[in-house]
Amino acid sequence: MAKHKLDSIDKKIIKELQNDGRITNVELARRVEISAPPCLRRVRALEEMGIINGYHADLDAHALGYDVMVFVMVGLEGQSETDLKDFERQVDGWPMVRECYMLNGEYDFLIKVVAPDLPSFQEFLTANLTAAPHVDRVKTSLTIRSSKNLPGVPVLEG
């Protein structure tokens, strides 16, 4: 259940912005069928509520020389809050780690790593990840291809 009560216009706004964060306010207003000033007020309100957290460029990893994507499952020696926070702080300092999720189950974390090539990933794995304090086990899965990669969340109008 949504934490904020959004009307159909708010939902249209976030759907449009999620699809194109560079859209002008005038064009956004046209698409959601309201005038520009109230559209801008609504966008600012959505930002203040924390529903819109930012605007980002969608980069092509391959065009920038990042040809390897690996999902890594990490198990820690213990699950004390201190150990978990220590690991999260370390992950935050590793630029090749693009996403990190704490899990419930056999492993403690799932991280997404992008690297220029396999030797670079292997260097990261041995020099950083497996050498990190509290890391007990690591399981890697090299991606072959991506068949779906949508940012954000599904926005259902209604």
SULTAVEN-V72429 format. One record per residue. N is the residue number from 1. RES is the residue in three letters. OMEGA is omega in whole degrees, -180 to 180 (NA if undefined). NEAR is the number of other C-alpha atoms within 8 Angstrom. Layout:
# SULTAVEN-V72429
[[N:RES:OMEGA:NEAR] [N:RES:OMEGA:NEAR]]
This chain:
# SULTAVEN-V72429
[[1:MET:-179:2] [2:ALA:180:4] [3:LYS:179:4] [4:HIS:178:4] [5:LYS:180:5] [6:LEU:176:7] [7:ASP:-176:7] [8:SER:179:8] [9:ILE:177:8] [10:ASP:-180:10] [11:LYS:177:13] [12:LYS:180:10] [13:ILE:-177:11] [14:ILE:176:10] [15:LYS:180:9] [16:GLU:-179:10] [17:LEU:178:11] [18:GLN:179:9] [19:ASN:-178:6] [20:ASP:-178:7] [21:GLY:-180:9] [22:ARG:-180:5] [23:ILE:177:8] [24:THR:178:6] [25:ASN:180:9] [26:VAL:179:8] [27:GLU:177:8] [28:LEU:179:14] [29:ALA:179:12] [30:ARG:-177:10] [31:ARG:-179:6] [32:VAL:172:9] [33:GLU:170:6] [34:ILE:179:8] [35:SER:-173:9] [36:ALA:-178:11] [37:PRO:177:6] [38:PRO:177:8] [39:CYS:179:12] [40:LEU:178:9] [41:ARG:179:8] [42:ARG:179:9] [43:VAL:179:9] [44:ARG:178:8] [45:ALA:178:8] [46:LEU:176:11] [47:GLU:-179:10] [48:GLU:177:8] [49:MET:-178:7] [50:GLY:177:7] [51:ILE:173:7] [52:ILE:-176:9] [53:ASN:-179:6] [54:GLY:-180:4] [55:TYR:-173:5] [56:HIS:173:5] [57:ALA:176:4] [58:ASP:-173:4] [59:LEU:176:4] [60:ASP:-177:6] [61:ALA:-179:8] [62:HIS:180:7] [63:ALA:179:6] [64:LEU:175:6] [65:GLY:177:7] [66:TYR:-173:12] [67:ASP:-177:10] [68:VAL:173:12] [69:MET:-178:11] [70:VAL:170:11] [71:PHE:-175:12] [72:VAL:175:12] [73:MET:-174:12] [74:VAL:174:14] [75:GLY:179:12] [76:LEU:179:13] [77:GLU:179:7] [78:GLY:-178:6] [79:GLN:176:8] [80:SER:-179:6] [81:GLU:178:6] [82:THR:179:6] [83:ASP:-180:11] [84:LEU:180:10] [85:LYS:177:8] [86:ASP:180:8] [87:PHE:180:11] [88:GLU:178:8] [89:ARG:179:8] [90:GLN:-180:9] [91:VAL:-179:9] [92:ASP:-180:8] [93:GLY:-180:6] [94:TRP:-176:7] [95:PRO:-179:6] [96:MET:176:7] [97:VAL:-176:12] [98:ARG:178:9] [99:GLU:179:7] [100:CYS:-179:10] [101:TYR:171:7] [102:MET:-175:7] [103:LEU:169:8] [104:ASN:180:6] [105:GLY:-174:5] [106:GLU:179:5] [107:TYR:-177:11] [108:ASP:-177:13] [109:PHE:169:11] [110:LEU:178:13] [111:ILE:176:13] [112:LYS:-178:12] [113:VAL:171:12] [114:VAL:-177:13] [115:ALA:179:12] [116:PRO:-176:10] [117:ASP:-178:9] [118:LEU:177:8] [119:PRO:177:6] [120:SER:178:9] [121:PHE:-180:12] [122:GLN:177:8] [123:GLU:177:9] [124:PHE:-177:9] [125:LEU:-175:9] [126:THR:-177:9] [127:ALA:-175:8] [128:ASN:-168:9] [129:LEU:-177:9] [130:THR:179:11] [131:ALA:-177:8] [132:ALA:177:9] [133:PRO:176:5] [134:HIS:-180:9] [135:VAL:-177:13] [136:ASP:-177:9] [137:ARG:-177:8] [138:VAL:177:10] [139:LYS:-176:7] [140:THR:174:8] [141:SER:179:7] [142:LEU:179:8] [143:THR:177:9] [144:ILE:176:4] [145:ARG:177:4] [146:SER:178:6] [147:SER:176:4] [148:LYS:-179:4] [149:ASN:-179:5] [150:LEU:176:4] [151:PRO:172:5] [152:GLY:-176:5] [153:VAL:175:4] [154:PRO:179:4] [155:VAL:-179:7] [156:LEU:-180:5] [157:GLU:178:6] [158:GLY:NA:5]]
